[in-house]
Amino acid sequence: MKNKHISFFINLLLALFGAILFALSHPNYLCLNGFSFLAYIALIPFFLLIKRTRLKFFIFGEHFRELFHILFLIFG
């Protein structure tokens, strides 16, 4: 049971890290043009998440989408 909780937490962190990088790649308060190269780097946690979760990816895809929109509203 403990292993499932750790795995869920790691998957959630991957979704959060990818969402942060993707949100920073768009124009924001830190950089008016955005850090466009971060969009490509943000795909790395995204693909790792797909590889780790397989069919359960839809759940973490929703987390990724929600976190990105929240962060985009904060930074953008």
WOCOR-V941345 format. One record per residue. N is the residue number from 1. NEAR is the number of other ideal C-beta (glycine too) atoms within 8 Angstrom. Layout:
n:N near:NEAR
n:N near:NEAR
This chain:
n:1 near:4
n:2 near:5
n:3 near:6
n:4 near:7
n:5 near:8
n:6 near:8
n:7 near:9
n:8 near:8
n:9 near:8
n:10 near:9
n:11 near:12
n:12 near:10
n:13 near:8
n:14 near:14
n:15 near:14
n:16 near:10
n:17 near:9
n:18 near:15
n:19 near:14
n:20 near:10
n:21 near:13
n:22 near:12
n:23 near:14
n:24 near:12
n:25 near:12
n:26 near:10
n:27 near:7
n:28 near:10
n:29 near:4
n:30 near:6
n:31 near:7
n:32 near:4
n:33 near:5
n:34 near:11
n:35 near:8
n:36 near:7
n:37 near:7
n:38 near:12
n:39 near:10
n:40 near:6
n:41 near:8
n:42 near:13
n:43 near:9
n:44 near:8
n:45 near:12
n:46 near:11
n:47 near:8
n:48 near:9
n:49 near:15
n:50 near:9
n:51 near:7
n:52 near:10
n:53 near:11
n:54 near:7
n:55 near:5
n:56 near:7
n:57 near:10
n:58 near:7
n:59 near:8
n:60 near:14
n:61 near:8
n:62 near:8
n:63 near:12
n:64 near:13
n:65 near:8
n:66 near:8
n:67 near:12
n:68 near:11
n:69 near:8
n:70 near:8
n:71 near:11
n:72 near:10
n:73 near:7
n:74 near:7
n:75 near:11
n:76 near:9
